[in-house]
Amino acid sequence: MDYYELLEVTRDADDKTIKTSYRKLAMQCHPDRNPGCKDSEAKFKAISQAYDCLKDPQKRAAYDRYGHEAFEQGMNGGGGRGGPQDFGDIGDIFETIFGSAFGGGRQQPRRGADLRYDLEVSLEDAFHGQTRAIEIEVSQSCDDCSGSGSTAGTGARSCNLCHGHGKVRAKQGFFVVERPCPNCHGRGEVIESPCRSCRGEGRVDRPQSLDVEIPPGVDTGTRIRLSGKGEAGPRGAPPGDLYIFIHIRPHAVFQREGTTLLTRVPISFTTAALGGSVDIPDLDGETNTIDIPAGIQSGKQLRQRGAGMPVLQGRGRGDLVVEIAVETPTKLTKAQKDILQQFRDTETGEECPESRGFFDKLKDAFGG
């Protein structure tokens, strides 16, 4: 029966749809739920075989092109079928002609896949560092068969198709090409009695709780590698790694550029004219007092050394940069307006040299 029909999906279904449908069907006809029912057991084996093919991109591509014949040795004949045929990996051709110097024999156990986990942290957590507990669903070694894929008391036997070599030969034109055996997938052996819990894969999907150590100074894009915490390899093969990608949550006050913290501080025009100071709380709970020189202009940046972010896996800290924004008052009392009017009446133009210089340029440009 067609693999797509077995799994009750369309031929253009994506991987997630195929996996979801397989899990639903496997649960319905699992032998443990239907003890003694031969039909359920046969259907369980059939859908497991179909899913094993369609979940692998290379196997699925071969199946979409050739159907079930893609996994039958009879397809490997060179002149028996019309149409173009794949030559496989070019290394297989050189291996057949020049010997095993280009590799050969049964395939080594395939290492488990590396996984990615995106973790969002606050700027405060990135400043101090912390330990975060996460939970992910990942393929792990099957407890019932200890990762072997075989039912307890049984084991693997040599593949009847490739006789334990892990590869089969096929004639294509003038070449004899070796490909991984479609029966044992290059392992050279097959499991006689697959474990019911993992269906012979040696691994099952289940939640895994992990503690992630976040060092001080991490930034968006920082990658933390947890060795051996990725997907378990099939049938006892080594696991992959888990990579934690850090994303820093936007902060209400500070922006970050590397180890530098930036913030924009509005000050009154009297403070800008007469000078003063502002207090900026630090991420470590301390207070940074920033001195404002008299006559400062909007856009001027003041730097506080060593008040920024920690250096990742290093010593010291970056800087805090404060950008000044002079704010013009919008709500004045009558007394304040009178004081400002008195000030304006006494202006000579020397108080604001930049303004005076601009209007002098206008006079020169337009002939007075």
Residue frames as qw, qx, qy, qz and C-alpha x, y, z in Angstrom:
[[0.000, 0.888, 0.460, 0.000, 0.00, 0.00, 0.00],
 [0.329, 0.695, -0.045, 0.638, 1.17, 3.54, -0.72],
 [0.456, -0.136, -0.519, 0.710, 3.10, 5.00, 2.25],
 [0.120, -0.139, 0.063, -0.981, 1.18, 8.28, 2.10],
 [0.638, -0.316, -0.423, -0.560, -2.15, 6.43, 2.15],
 [0.665, -0.217, -0.654, 0.287, -0.95, 4.31, 5.08],
 [0.313, -0.190, -0.408, 0.836, -0.20, 7.46, 7.08],
 [0.063, 0.789, 0.611, -0.019, -3.39, 9.18, 5.84],
 [0.140, -0.721, 0.066, 0.675, -1.57, 12.26, 4.51],
 [0.629, 0.769, 0.058, -0.097, -1.21, 13.90, 1.10],
 [0.850, 0.201, 0.027, 0.486, 1.99, 13.61, -0.92],
 [0.282, 0.649, -0.110, 0.698, 2.84, 17.28, -0.29],
 [0.630, -0.749, -0.193, -0.070, 2.45, 17.01, 3.51],
 [0.139, 0.774, -0.491, 0.374, 5.22, 18.56, 5.56],
 [0.432, 0.187, -0.816, 0.336, 7.33, 16.70, 8.14],
 [0.226, -0.102, 0.581, -0.775, 5.25, 17.93, 11.09],
 [0.740, 0.071, -0.045, -0.668, 1.98, 16.73, 9.54],
 [0.738, 0.197, -0.639, -0.087, 3.46, 13.31, 8.75],
 [0.238, 0.185, -0.784, 0.542, 4.84, 12.94, 12.28],
 [0.429, -0.061, 0.396, -0.810, 1.54, 13.96, 13.89],
 [0.814, 0.113, -0.233, -0.520, -0.49, 11.55, 11.78],
 [0.612, 0.230, -0.747, 0.122, 1.97, 8.72, 12.43],
 [0.006, 0.170, -0.731, 0.661, 1.82, 9.19, 16.20],
 [0.627, 0.006, 0.208, -0.751, -1.99, 9.17, 16.16],
 [0.840, 0.186, -0.391, -0.325, -2.15, 6.00, 14.07],
 [0.455, 0.286, -0.783, 0.312, 0.62, 4.27, 16.04],
 [0.248, -0.159, 0.624, -0.724, -1.24, 4.91, 19.26],
 [0.757, 0.071, 0.016, -0.649, -4.46, 3.48, 17.82],
 [0.931, 0.185, -0.269, -0.163, -2.98, 0.21, 16.56],
 [0.025, 0.617, -0.736, 0.278, -0.10, -0.33, 18.98],
 [0.615, -0.031, -0.786, -0.055, 0.12, -4.04, 19.96],
 [0.150, -0.044, -0.726, 0.670, -0.04, -3.16, 23.65],
 [0.413, 0.136, 0.213, -0.875, -3.44, -1.57, 23.09],
 [0.817, 0.211, -0.190, -0.502, -4.66, -4.45, 20.91],
 [0.322, -0.419, 0.847, -0.051, -3.25, -7.61, 22.49],
 [0.531, 0.116, 0.839, 0.009, -3.58, -10.68, 20.28],
 [0.558, 0.737, 0.244, -0.292, -4.90, -8.72, 17.28],
 [0.678, -0.011, 0.470, 0.566, -2.81, -9.73, 14.26],
 [0.349, 0.761, 0.373, 0.399, -4.35, -7.06, 12.03],
 [0.224, -0.974, 0.020, -0.003, -3.36, -4.27, 14.44],
 [0.656, -0.507, 0.388, 0.401, 0.14, -5.67, 14.75],
 [0.619, 0.302, 0.492, 0.532, 0.50, -5.86, 10.96],
 [0.170, 0.902, 0.252, 0.308, -0.80, -2.32, 10.50],
 [0.441, -0.867, 0.138, 0.189, 1.54, -1.05, 13.23],
 [0.673, -0.232, 0.464, 0.528, 4.51, -2.56, 11.41],
 [0.477, 0.567, 0.475, 0.474, 3.32, -1.15, 8.08],
 [0.004, -0.974, -0.134, -0.185, 2.88, 2.43, 9.31],
 [0.571, -0.708, 0.261, 0.322, 6.20, 2.23, 11.16],
 [0.653, 0.058, 0.496, 0.570, 7.89, 1.21, 7.92],
 [0.291, 0.781, 0.382, 0.399, 6.14, 4.01, 6.05],
 [0.251, -0.968, 0.001, 0.013, 7.12, 6.61, 8.63],
 [0.687, -0.446, 0.346, 0.457, 10.73, 5.38, 8.70],
 [0.553, 0.330, 0.469, 0.605, 10.87, 6.11, 4.97],
 [0.129, 0.828, 0.346, 0.422, 9.01, 9.42, 4.80],
 [0.425, -0.887, -0.038, 0.175, 10.72, 11.05, 7.81],
 [0.589, -0.359, 0.382, 0.615, 14.10, 10.75, 6.05],
 [0.332, 0.750, -0.087, -0.565, 14.44, 13.39, 3.27],
 [0.087, 0.456, -0.781, -0.418, 16.67, 11.18, 1.09],
 [0.210, 0.155, 0.965, -0.005, 14.48, 8.10, 1.45],
 [0.375, 0.640, 0.485, -0.464, 11.36, 10.16, 0.82],
 [0.273, 0.672, -0.349, -0.593, 12.87, 11.65, -2.34],
 [0.014, 0.232, -0.928, -0.292, 13.76, 8.16, -3.59],
 [0.264, 0.360, 0.869, -0.214, 10.29, 6.88, -2.76],
 [0.364, 0.693, 0.200, -0.589, 8.57, 9.82, -4.49],
 [0.257, 0.593, -0.552, -0.527, 10.61, 9.08, -7.61],
 [0.319, 0.228, -0.890, -0.232, 10.60, 5.28, -7.77],
 [0.803, -0.301, -0.145, -0.493, 7.98, 4.14, -5.25],
 [0.853, -0.417, 0.301, -0.087, 8.60, 0.87, -3.42],
 [0.891, 0.372, -0.047, 0.257, 11.08, -0.16, -6.11],
 [0.123, 0.853, -0.362, 0.355, 13.53, 2.35, -4.64],
 [0.442, -0.566, 0.625, -0.306, 14.16, -0.14, -1.84],
 [0.953, 0.089, 0.281, -0.075, 14.21, -3.33, -3.86],
 [0.477, -0.459, 0.574, 0.482, 17.47, -4.74, -5.18],
 [0.590, 0.428, 0.626, 0.279, 15.85, -5.43, -8.51],
 [0.217, 0.959, 0.135, -0.120, 15.84, -1.72, -9.25],
 [0.359, -0.748, 0.398, 0.393, 19.63, -1.65, -9.27],
 [0.721, 0.215, 0.538, 0.380, 19.95, -3.32, -12.65],
 [0.194, -0.398, 0.238, 0.865, 21.54, -1.03, -15.19],
 [0.127, 0.070, -0.566, -0.812, 19.52, -1.60, -18.34],
 [0.017, -0.369, -0.929, 0.014, 16.24, -3.01, -17.07],
 [0.028, 0.788, 0.531, -0.311, 14.42, 0.32, -16.61],
 [0.378, 0.641, 0.257, 0.617, 14.00, 3.41, -18.72],
 [0.216, -0.946, -0.089, -0.222, 14.76, 6.93, -17.67],
 [0.275, 0.650, -0.518, 0.482, 17.76, 8.46, -15.89],
 [0.817, -0.444, -0.353, 0.106, 19.08, 6.86, -12.70],
 [0.271, -0.918, 0.265, -0.119, 21.04, 8.40, -9.83],
 [0.694, 0.403, -0.517, 0.296, 24.72, 7.55, -9.60],
 [0.734, -0.598, -0.253, 0.197, 24.78, 8.20, -5.85],
 [0.323, -0.883, 0.229, 0.252, 27.83, 9.70, -4.23],
 [0.591, 0.716, -0.371, 0.002, 30.82, 10.12, -6.54],
 [0.234, -0.608, 0.731, -0.202, 32.97, 8.63, -3.78],
 [0.832, 0.018, 0.514, -0.205, 31.18, 5.31, -4.29],
 [0.786, 0.614, -0.065, -0.028, 32.28, 5.28, -7.94],
 [0.236, 0.754, -0.577, 0.206, 35.92, 5.95, -7.09],
 [0.555, -0.415, 0.663, -0.284, 35.76, 3.39, -4.32],
 [0.913, 0.222, 0.311, -0.143, 34.56, 0.71, -6.73],
 [0.693, 0.685, -0.190, 0.117, 37.27, 1.52, -9.29],
 [0.294, 0.682, -0.529, 0.411, 40.24, 2.26, -7.03],
 [0.562, -0.093, -0.748, 0.341, 39.46, 0.21, -3.95],
 [0.465, -0.720, -0.508, 0.082, 38.65, 1.07, -0.36],
 [0.431, -0.013, -0.173, 0.885, 40.99, 4.07, -0.07],
 [0.179, -0.338, -0.165, -0.909, 37.94, 6.30, -0.49],
 [0.496, -0.143, 0.499, -0.696, 36.08, 4.56, 2.34],
 [0.586, 0.031, -0.710, -0.388, 33.98, 1.45, 2.40],
 [0.249, -0.118, -0.898, 0.342, 32.41, -1.25, 4.45],
 [0.251, -0.695, -0.672, -0.047, 29.42, -0.84, 6.66],
 [0.015, -0.738, -0.006, -0.675, 28.46, 2.63, 7.83],
 [0.259, 0.016, -0.665, 0.701, 29.43, 3.73, 11.28],
 [0.131, -0.667, -0.701, 0.213, 26.59, 4.48, 13.72],
 [0.141, 0.648, 0.236, 0.711, 25.11, 7.84, 12.85],
 [0.219, -0.115, -0.486, 0.838, 25.66, 10.49, 15.53],
 [0.021, 0.730, 0.653, -0.201, 22.53, 12.13, 16.90],
 [0.255, 0.721, 0.266, 0.586, 21.49, 15.50, 15.49],
 [0.243, -0.069, -0.326, 0.911, 22.55, 18.79, 17.07],
 [0.096, -0.760, -0.638, -0.082, 19.65, 20.83, 18.44],
 [0.150, 0.316, -0.064, 0.935, 19.02, 24.57, 18.87],
 [0.287, -0.699, -0.629, 0.184, 17.18, 26.28, 21.72],
 [0.139, 0.571, 0.041, 0.808, 16.46, 30.04, 21.74],
 [0.474, -0.537, -0.561, 0.415, 16.59, 31.53, 25.24],
 [0.036, 0.776, 0.105, 0.621, 15.46, 35.08, 26.03],
 [0.567, -0.394, -0.450, 0.566, 17.05, 36.75, 29.08],
 [0.078, -0.979, -0.187, 0.012, 16.76, 40.22, 30.60],
 [0.389, 0.746, -0.306, 0.446, 19.60, 42.74, 30.51],
 [0.479, -0.684, 0.416, -0.360, 19.92, 42.38, 34.29],
 [0.951, -0.132, 0.278, -0.006, 20.37, 38.61, 33.95],
 [0.770, 0.529, -0.070, 0.350, 22.95, 39.16, 31.22],
 [0.014, 0.827, -0.356, 0.435, 24.77, 41.57, 33.55],
 [0.559, -0.554, 0.524, -0.324, 24.89, 39.28, 36.60],
 [0.366, 0.228, -0.894, -0.124, 24.77, 35.86, 34.94],
 [0.669, -0.171, 0.406, -0.599, 22.48, 33.14, 36.25],
 [0.107, -0.042, 0.985, 0.124, 21.41, 29.51, 36.05],
 [0.599, 0.146, -0.055, -0.785, 18.23, 28.94, 34.02],
 [0.459, 0.055, 0.882, -0.088, 16.19, 25.75, 34.03],
 [0.491, 0.320, -0.369, -0.722, 14.78, 24.78, 30.62],
 [0.644, 0.083, 0.746, -0.148, 12.76, 21.81, 29.38],
 [0.404, 0.452, -0.505, -0.615, 12.89, 20.46, 25.84],
 [0.910, 0.111, 0.343, -0.205, 11.45, 17.40, 24.13],
 [0.227, 0.686, -0.655, -0.221, 14.29, 15.45, 22.61],
 [0.920, 0.111, -0.362, -0.103, 15.08, 11.92, 21.44],
 [0.313, -0.656, 0.636, -0.260, 16.79, 10.06, 24.27],
 [0.240, 0.242, -0.939, -0.043, 18.14, 6.55, 24.67],
 [0.744, -0.280, -0.362, -0.486, 15.34, 4.02, 25.14],
 [0.388, -0.501, 0.644, -0.429, 15.30, 2.67, 28.70],
 [0.915, 0.006, 0.243, -0.321, 13.52, -0.59, 27.78],
 [0.933, 0.309, -0.004, 0.186, 16.26, -1.76, 25.38],
 [0.567, -0.623, 0.171, 0.511, 19.15, 0.38, 26.71],
 [0.173, 0.771, -0.292, -0.539, 19.45, 1.99, 23.29],
 [0.356, -0.197, 0.844, 0.349, 20.08, -1.25, 21.37],
 [0.499, 0.224, -0.330, -0.769, 16.73, -1.24, 19.54],
 [0.496, 0.012, -0.849, -0.184, 16.21, -4.95, 20.28],
 [0.757, -0.492, -0.131, -0.409, 13.72, -6.61, 22.58],
 [0.393, -0.625, 0.632, -0.235, 15.34, -7.89, 25.77],
 [0.753, -0.129, 0.645, -0.024, 16.98, -11.28, 25.19],
 [0.761, 0.538, 0.315, 0.181, 17.35, -10.77, 21.43],
 [0.357, -0.571, 0.297, 0.678, 19.92, -9.08, 19.24],
 [0.470, 0.705, -0.216, -0.486, 20.86, -8.20, 15.69],
 [0.820, 0.050, 0.522, 0.228, 21.74, -10.57, 12.87],
 [0.257, -0.279, 0.514, 0.769, 23.72, -10.12, 9.68],
 [0.518, 0.509, 0.032, -0.687, 21.73, -8.56, 6.84],
 [0.744, 0.192, 0.633, 0.097, 20.62, -11.15, 4.26],
 [0.542, 0.827, 0.150, -0.028, 20.76, -8.64, 1.41],
 [0.275, 0.868, -0.391, 0.137, 24.30, -7.30, 1.79],
 [0.904, -0.050, -0.363, 0.222, 25.62, -10.20, 3.89],
 [0.636, -0.641, -0.159, 0.398, 26.89, -7.87, 6.58],
 [0.548, 0.157, 0.147, 0.808, 28.86, -5.54, 4.29],
 [0.032, -0.655, -0.318, 0.685, 26.45, -2.63, 4.61],
 [0.242, 0.560, -0.304, -0.732, 26.56, -1.95, 0.85],
 [0.747, 0.343, 0.570, 0.024, 25.18, -3.40, -2.34],
 [0.217, -0.312, 0.525, 0.761, 26.56, -3.11, -5.85],
 [0.564, 0.656, 0.432, -0.255, 24.64, -1.99, -8.91],
 [0.493, 0.058, 0.511, 0.701, 25.66, -1.81, -12.54],
 [0.253, 0.855, 0.258, -0.372, 25.01, 1.54, -14.20],
 [0.509, 0.824, -0.226, -0.107, 26.32, 1.77, -17.72],
 [0.668, 0.464, -0.506, 0.286, 30.08, 1.20, -17.65],
 [0.059, -0.508, 0.595, -0.620, 30.28, 1.60, -13.87],
 [0.616, -0.366, -0.696, 0.053, 29.64, -0.65, -10.94],
 [0.142, -0.581, 0.208, -0.774, 28.39, 1.57, -8.11],
 [0.405, -0.243, -0.801, 0.368, 28.19, 0.73, -4.43],
 [0.332, -0.556, -0.078, -0.758, 25.35, 2.15, -2.40],
 [0.274, -0.216, 0.722, -0.597, 24.30, 1.76, 1.25],
 [0.114, -0.206, -0.964, -0.123, 22.18, -1.33, 1.60],
 [0.389, -0.337, -0.179, -0.839, 18.46, -0.34, 1.52],
 [0.724, -0.352, -0.577, -0.138, 17.54, -3.22, 3.80],
 [0.676, -0.455, -0.369, 0.448, 19.86, -2.44, 6.73],
 [0.033, 0.993, 0.056, 0.096, 20.58, 1.21, 5.79],
 [0.423, 0.718, -0.440, 0.335, 24.31, 0.56, 5.67],
 [0.535, -0.642, 0.445, -0.323, 24.60, -0.95, 9.14],
 [0.340, 0.372, -0.862, -0.052, 25.30, -4.48, 7.93],
 [0.111, -0.153, -0.940, 0.285, 22.86, -5.97, 10.41],
 [0.442, -0.398, -0.327, -0.734, 19.15, -5.99, 11.11],
 [0.298, -0.197, 0.678, -0.643, 17.20, -6.37, 14.32],
 [0.211, -0.169, -0.939, -0.213, 15.15, -9.56, 14.51],
 [0.299, -0.673, -0.675, 0.038, 12.78, -8.42, 17.26],
 [0.138, 0.506, -0.058, 0.849, 12.52, -4.62, 17.47],
 [0.117, -0.229, -0.641, 0.723, 11.86, -3.06, 20.85],
 [0.011, 0.698, 0.689, 0.193, 8.19, -2.09, 21.09],
 [0.225, -0.804, -0.257, 0.487, 8.88, 1.16, 22.93],
 [0.083, -0.685, 0.302, 0.657, 11.27, 2.63, 20.34],
 [0.803, 0.542, 0.139, -0.205, 10.33, 0.48, 17.29],
 [0.896, 0.143, 0.135, 0.399, 13.95, -0.59, 16.87],
 [0.297, 0.861, -0.083, 0.404, 15.41, 2.92, 16.78],
 [0.663, -0.099, -0.439, 0.598, 16.99, 2.69, 20.22],
 [0.112, -0.042, -0.229, 0.966, 15.63, 6.12, 21.15],
 [0.075, -0.699, -0.707, -0.077, 12.33, 7.72, 22.15],
 [0.038, 0.541, 0.034, 0.839, 11.07, 11.30, 22.40],
 [0.509, -0.662, -0.530, 0.150, 10.53, 12.56, 25.93],
 [0.087, -0.960, 0.042, -0.265, 10.95, 15.80, 27.91],
 [0.750, -0.003, -0.302, 0.589, 14.38, 16.60, 29.27],
 [0.274, -0.958, -0.084, -0.018, 15.08, 19.16, 32.01],
 [0.719, 0.220, -0.131, 0.646, 18.42, 20.98, 31.91],
 [0.321, -0.861, -0.100, 0.381, 20.18, 23.71, 33.87],
 [0.599, 0.615, 0.093, 0.505, 21.87, 26.29, 31.63],
 [0.502, -0.567, -0.102, 0.646, 24.72, 28.34, 33.10],
 [0.348, 0.855, 0.208, 0.324, 24.54, 31.86, 31.67],
 [0.612, -0.182, -0.160, 0.752, 27.84, 33.69, 32.24],
 [0.032, -0.835, -0.189, 0.515, 27.91, 37.45, 32.93],
 [0.063, -0.565, 0.411, 0.712, 28.31, 39.55, 29.79],
 [0.411, 0.277, 0.813, 0.304, 26.35, 37.43, 27.31],
 [0.235, 0.403, -0.118, -0.876, 24.81, 39.29, 24.38],
 [0.784, 0.436, 0.216, -0.385, 22.27, 38.57, 21.67],
 [0.699, 0.590, -0.395, -0.079, 23.85, 35.94, 19.43],
 [0.177, -0.542, 0.791, -0.222, 25.97, 34.37, 22.18],
 [0.845, 0.053, -0.447, -0.288, 25.93, 30.60, 21.73],
 [0.444, -0.495, 0.677, -0.317, 26.27, 28.18, 24.66],
 [0.654, 0.226, -0.679, -0.246, 27.13, 24.58, 23.78],
 [0.697, -0.347, 0.508, -0.369, 25.92, 21.70, 25.94],
 [0.271, 0.402, -0.843, -0.233, 27.90, 18.69, 24.80],
 [0.149, -0.049, -0.987, 0.021, 25.98, 15.44, 24.45],
 [0.252, 0.353, 0.614, -0.660, 22.60, 17.05, 25.26],
 [0.412, 0.275, -0.380, -0.781, 21.26, 16.93, 21.72],
 [0.878, 0.090, -0.101, -0.460, 19.35, 14.16, 20.00],
 [0.673, -0.340, 0.656, 0.018, 20.36, 10.62, 20.91],
 [0.249, 0.424, -0.731, -0.472, 21.96, 8.61, 18.12],
 [0.878, 0.019, -0.180, -0.442, 20.09, 5.55, 16.76],
 [0.966, -0.046, -0.249, 0.053, 20.86, 2.18, 18.35],
 [0.761, -0.526, -0.020, 0.380, 23.36, 3.43, 20.89],
 [0.555, 0.479, 0.059, 0.677, 25.21, 5.89, 18.61],
 [0.329, -0.212, -0.325, 0.861, 26.68, 9.00, 20.30],
 [0.089, 0.836, 0.509, -0.187, 24.27, 11.89, 20.96],
 [0.366, 0.636, 0.137, 0.665, 24.52, 15.30, 19.33],
 [0.287, -0.135, -0.370, 0.873, 24.99, 18.62, 21.09],
 [0.032, -0.841, -0.540, 0.005, 22.50, 21.23, 22.25],
 [0.342, 0.179, 0.016, 0.922, 23.21, 24.86, 21.34],
 [0.117, -0.778, -0.516, 0.340, 21.59, 27.61, 23.41],
 [0.304, 0.434, 0.225, 0.818, 21.23, 30.87, 21.46],
 [0.207, -0.505, -0.480, 0.687, 20.87, 33.92, 23.71],
 [0.074, 0.639, 0.391, 0.658, 18.48, 36.80, 22.94],
 [0.200, -0.181, -0.455, 0.848, 18.56, 39.90, 25.19],
 [0.005, 0.762, 0.647, 0.024, 15.16, 41.38, 25.99],
 [0.183, 0.635, 0.071, 0.747, 14.86, 45.16, 25.28],
 [0.385, -0.344, -0.543, 0.662, 15.45, 47.31, 28.39],
 [0.010, -0.890, -0.455, -0.002, 13.32, 50.28, 29.46],
 [0.230, -0.923, 0.092, 0.295, 16.30, 52.56, 30.15],
 [0.311, -0.607, 0.590, 0.432, 19.45, 51.24, 28.54],
 [0.832, 0.525, -0.118, -0.133, 20.47, 50.29, 25.04],
 [0.724, -0.456, 0.451, 0.252, 23.48, 48.10, 24.49],
 [0.644, 0.709, -0.287, -0.031, 26.35, 48.17, 22.02],
 [0.633, 0.315, -0.617, 0.344, 28.79, 45.43, 22.93],
 [0.517, -0.316, -0.598, 0.525, 29.95, 46.18, 26.47],
 [0.039, 0.067, -0.090, 0.993, 28.75, 49.82, 26.28],
 [0.000, 0.644, 0.743, -0.181, 25.45, 50.89, 27.84],
 [0.079, 0.201, 0.204, 0.955, 23.74, 53.96, 26.38],
 [0.059, -0.680, -0.698, 0.217, 20.91, 56.05, 27.74],
 [0.118, 0.530, 0.228, 0.808, 19.33, 59.41, 26.90],
 [0.315, -0.498, -0.575, 0.568, 18.87, 61.81, 29.83],
 [0.057, 0.781, 0.307, 0.541, 16.66, 64.92, 29.56],
 [0.408, -0.335, -0.387, 0.756, 17.76, 67.89, 31.70],
 [0.071, 0.906, 0.367, -0.200, 16.24, 71.32, 32.28],
 [0.502, 0.717, 0.025, 0.483, 17.58, 74.30, 30.39],
 [0.303, -0.895, 0.229, -0.232, 18.66, 75.90, 33.68],
 [0.831, -0.379, 0.367, 0.177, 20.77, 72.83, 34.53],
 [0.767, 0.419, 0.227, 0.429, 22.20, 72.96, 31.02],
 [0.201, 0.878, -0.047, 0.432, 23.06, 76.65, 31.46],
 [0.361, -0.809, 0.342, -0.314, 24.34, 76.57, 35.04],
 [0.391, 0.344, -0.838, 0.161, 25.64, 72.98, 35.27],
 [0.718, -0.351, 0.297, -0.523, 24.74, 70.30, 37.82],
 [0.014, -0.268, 0.963, 0.016, 24.58, 66.54, 38.08],
 [0.811, -0.047, -0.176, -0.556, 22.22, 63.60, 37.50],
 [0.429, -0.324, 0.823, -0.184, 22.12, 60.19, 39.20],
 [0.710, 0.246, -0.493, -0.438, 21.82, 57.10, 36.95],
 [0.801, -0.315, 0.458, -0.222, 21.09, 53.75, 38.71],
 [0.167, 0.490, -0.823, -0.234, 23.45, 50.96, 37.66],
 [0.802, -0.008, -0.485, -0.348, 22.47, 47.37, 36.82],
 [0.582, 0.020, -0.721, 0.376, 24.45, 46.17, 39.84],
 [0.450, -0.728, -0.508, 0.101, 22.44, 48.38, 42.24],
 [0.439, -0.344, -0.091, 0.825, 24.99, 51.19, 42.50],
 [0.223, 0.916, 0.294, -0.159, 24.37, 54.82, 41.55],
 [0.587, 0.153, 0.215, 0.765, 26.42, 56.64, 38.93],
 [0.029, -0.861, -0.216, 0.460, 26.60, 60.41, 39.44],
 [0.575, 0.428, 0.353, 0.601, 27.12, 62.17, 36.12],
 [0.201, -0.586, -0.102, 0.778, 28.48, 65.74, 36.33],
 [0.422, 0.756, 0.445, 0.228, 26.84, 68.18, 33.91],
 [0.416, -0.147, 0.038, 0.897, 29.18, 70.98, 32.81],
 [0.183, 0.710, 0.277, -0.621, 27.69, 74.49, 32.47],
 [0.308, 0.619, -0.323, -0.646, 26.65, 75.41, 28.93],
 [0.345, -0.045, 0.912, 0.217, 26.16, 71.82, 27.72],
 [0.465, 0.262, -0.312, -0.786, 24.17, 71.36, 24.49],
 [0.875, 0.127, 0.305, -0.354, 21.63, 68.72, 23.40],
 [0.871, 0.449, -0.202, -0.002, 23.26, 65.68, 21.84],
 [0.090, 0.700, -0.651, 0.278, 26.42, 65.96, 23.91],
 [0.909, -0.145, -0.390, -0.036, 27.58, 62.57, 25.21],
 [0.272, -0.718, 0.540, -0.345, 29.16, 62.07, 28.63],
 [0.790, 0.151, -0.595, 0.003, 31.08, 58.87, 29.35],
 [0.605, -0.618, 0.404, -0.299, 31.40, 57.07, 32.69],
 [0.426, 0.455, -0.782, -0.018, 34.28, 54.59, 32.52],
 [0.172, 0.109, -0.940, 0.272, 33.73, 51.07, 33.85],
 [0.424, 0.138, 0.517, -0.731, 29.97, 51.46, 34.39],
 [0.624, 0.253, -0.412, -0.614, 28.83, 49.32, 31.43],
 [0.965, -0.040, -0.082, -0.245, 28.42, 45.59, 30.83],
 [0.644, -0.509, 0.550, 0.156, 30.91, 42.96, 32.02],
 [0.348, 0.557, -0.665, -0.356, 33.36, 41.59, 29.46],
 [0.962, -0.006, -0.030, -0.272, 32.26, 38.05, 28.55],
 [0.958, -0.069, -0.043, 0.273, 34.78, 35.54, 29.89],
 [0.510, 0.458, -0.182, 0.705, 37.14, 38.38, 30.64],
 [0.387, -0.438, -0.451, 0.674, 37.90, 41.08, 33.16],
 [0.051, -0.199, -0.001, 0.979, 36.53, 44.55, 33.63],
 [0.314, 0.671, 0.636, -0.216, 33.46, 46.32, 32.30],
 [0.342, 0.500, 0.394, 0.691, 32.56, 48.59, 29.45],
 [0.083, -0.035, -0.182, 0.979, 31.42, 52.20, 29.74],
 [0.132, 0.711, 0.655, -0.220, 28.16, 54.01, 30.38],
 [0.191, 0.120, 0.304, 0.926, 27.42, 56.70, 27.79],
 [0.085, 0.678, 0.586, -0.435, 24.83, 59.36, 28.65],
 [0.229, 0.370, 0.431, 0.791, 23.41, 61.48, 25.84],
 [0.012, -0.393, -0.414, 0.821, 22.11, 64.85, 27.02],
 [0.048, 0.572, 0.629, 0.525, 18.76, 66.22, 25.81],
 [0.037, -0.115, -0.305, 0.945, 18.05, 69.80, 26.91],
 [0.013, -0.589, -0.800, -0.114, 14.33, 70.15, 27.53],
 [0.044, -0.283, -0.064, -0.956, 12.54, 73.45, 26.95],
 [0.122, 0.272, 0.750, -0.591, 9.94, 74.15, 29.67],
 [0.123, -0.369, -0.677, -0.624, 6.33, 74.14, 28.50],
 [0.432, -0.744, -0.488, -0.148, 4.50, 75.02, 31.74],
 [0.375, 0.160, -0.317, 0.856, 5.70, 78.22, 33.42],
 [0.195, -0.741, -0.536, 0.354, 4.21, 80.32, 36.22],
 [0.186, 0.949, 0.143, 0.212, 3.82, 84.08, 35.78],
 [0.427, -0.841, 0.282, 0.172, 6.77, 84.68, 38.11],
 [0.715, -0.148, 0.528, 0.433, 8.97, 82.36, 36.04],
 [0.509, 0.662, 0.398, 0.380, 7.93, 84.07, 32.85],
 [0.068, -0.997, 0.015, -0.045, 8.77, 87.46, 34.35],
 [0.584, -0.615, 0.426, 0.317, 12.24, 86.24, 35.33],
 [0.672, 0.171, 0.552, 0.463, 12.85, 84.88, 31.84],
 [0.305, 0.876, 0.284, 0.242, 11.62, 88.12, 30.30],
 [0.286, -0.925, 0.209, 0.138, 14.09, 90.05, 32.45],
 [0.671, -0.300, 0.538, 0.413, 16.84, 87.72, 31.28],
 [0.576, 0.513, 0.496, 0.399, 15.89, 88.23, 27.63],
 [0.077, 0.988, 0.114, 0.068, 15.89, 92.00, 28.10],
 [0.366, -0.820, 0.391, 0.203, 19.52, 91.82, 29.22],
 [0.859, 0.113, 0.397, 0.304, 20.74, 89.51, 26.43],
 [0.005, -0.780, 0.338, 0.526, 23.60, 90.84, 24.31],
 [0.808, 0.509, -0.231, -0.188, 23.98, 87.89, 21.92],
 [0.198, 0.597, -0.755, 0.186, 27.21, 86.75, 23.55],
 [0.640, -0.246, 0.596, -0.418, 25.30, 84.24, 25.70],
 [0.840, 0.244, 0.483, -0.042, 24.62, 81.98, 22.69],
 [0.099, -0.606, 0.511, 0.602, 27.57, 82.30, 20.29],
 [0.325, 0.116, 0.870, 0.352, 26.32, 79.57, 17.97],
 [0.259, 0.764, 0.585, -0.088, 23.03, 81.39, 17.36],
 [0.007, 0.875, -0.086, -0.476, 24.79, 84.71, 16.84],
 [0.270, -0.381, 0.701, 0.539, 27.24, 83.09, 14.41],
 [0.370, 0.402, 0.811, 0.209, 24.38, 81.63, 12.38],
 [0.207, 0.888, 0.377, -0.160, 22.62, 84.98, 11.94],
 [0.157, -0.741, 0.362, 0.544, 25.93, 86.66, 11.05],
 [0.343, -0.046, 0.813, 0.468, 26.26, 84.13, 8.23],
 [0.306, 0.685, 0.661, 0.029, 22.75, 85.00, 7.05],
 [0.035, 0.914, 0.041, -0.402, 23.65, 88.69, 6.90],
 [0.233, -0.527, 0.607, 0.546, 26.81, 87.99, 4.93],
 [0.369, 0.179, 0.854, 0.321, 25.03, 85.65, 2.51],
 [0.190, 0.736, 0.626, 0.177, 22.15, 88.00, 1.76],
 [0.298, 0.475, 0.081, 0.824, 23.96, 91.32, 1.85],
 [0.045, 0.024, -0.460, 0.886, 22.91, 92.45, 5.32]]
